[in-house]
Amino acid sequence: MSLSMNTRDKRRRISLLAAAIAFVALFITVIAGNQSLGFGRSISGIDQKALLVMAGTIFISQALAKLVAERALKRRADQLKSKEHQGG
């Protein structure tokens, strides 16, 4: 079980990092006024801002999910410690 929790934590970190990179890349693109986004096709400023909002939303949701998971693990560890002290 410890290995799977460790793997889940790594996945959360990677997804959080990927969301942060996407957000920063889109933010820089919007600030620079680059309409092509590197794909060879032009995209409107409104669509760029919509993509930026989506990337920001994904980043925030990933960060919140990581915080919730960490708090749940900490609470579980605290419960196990208190049971050990009571039982032992």
GIVENWO-V280094 format. One record per residue. N is the residue number from 1. OMEGA is omega in whole degrees, 0 to 359 (none if undefined). D_LAST is the distance of its C-alpha to the last C-alpha in whole Angstrom. Layout:
n:N omega:OMEGA d_last:D_LAST
n:N omega:OMEGA d_last:D_LAST
This chain:
n:1 omega:180 d_last:23
n:2 omega:180 d_last:23
n:3 omega:180 d_last:26
n:4 omega:177 d_last:28
n:5 omega:178 d_last:26
n:6 omega:178 d_last:28
n:7 omega:178 d_last:31
n:8 omega:179 d_last:31
n:9 omega:178 d_last:31
n:10 omega:179 d_last:33
n:11 omega:179 d_last:36
n:12 omega:179 d_last:35
n:13 omega:181 d_last:36
n:14 omega:180 d_last:39
n:15 omega:177 d_last:40
n:16 omega:178 d_last:40
n:17 omega:179 d_last:42
n:18 omega:179 d_last:44
n:19 omega:178 d_last:45
n:20 omega:179 d_last:45
n:21 omega:179 d_last:48
n:22 omega:180 d_last:50
n:23 omega:181 d_last:50
n:24 omega:180 d_last:51
n:25 omega:179 d_last:53
n:26 omega:179 d_last:55
n:27 omega:179 d_last:55
n:28 omega:179 d_last:57
n:29 omega:180 d_last:59
n:30 omega:180 d_last:60
n:31 omega:182 d_last:60
n:32 omega:180 d_last:63
n:33 omega:179 d_last:65
n:34 omega:184 d_last:64
n:35 omega:186 d_last:65
n:36 omega:183 d_last:65
n:37 omega:177 d_last:61
n:38 omega:182 d_last:62
n:39 omega:179 d_last:63
n:40 omega:177 d_last:67
n:41 omega:180 d_last:67
n:42 omega:178 d_last:67
n:43 omega:185 d_last:65
n:44 omega:179 d_last:66
n:45 omega:179 d_last:64
n:46 omega:178 d_last:63
n:47 omega:177 d_last:61
n:48 omega:180 d_last:60
n:49 omega:176 d_last:58
n:50 omega:177 d_last:57
n:51 omega:178 d_last:55
n:52 omega:178 d_last:54
n:53 omega:179 d_last:52
n:54 omega:179 d_last:51
n:55 omega:177 d_last:49
n:56 omega:178 d_last:48
n:57 omega:178 d_last:46
n:58 omega:179 d_last:45
n:59 omega:181 d_last:43
n:60 omega:180 d_last:42
n:61 omega:177 d_last:40
n:62 omega:179 d_last:39
n:63 omega:178 d_last:37
n:64 omega:178 d_last:36
n:65 omega:179 d_last:34
n:66 omega:178 d_last:33
n:67 omega:179 d_last:31
n:68 omega:180 d_last:30
n:69 omega:179 d_last:28
n:70 omega:179 d_last:27
n:71 omega:179 d_last:25
n:72 omega:178 d_last:24
n:73 omega:179 d_last:22
n:74 omega:179 d_last:21
n:75 omega:179 d_last:20
n:76 omega:179 d_last:18
n:77 omega:178 d_last:16
n:78 omega:178 d_last:15
n:79 omega:179 d_last:14
n:80 omega:178 d_last:12
n:81 omega:181 d_last:10
n:82 omega:176 d_last:10
n:83 omega:179 d_last:8
n:84 omega:180 d_last:6
n:85 omega:180 d_last:5
n:86 omega:184 d_last:6
n:87 omega:189 d_last:4
n:88 omega:none d_last:0
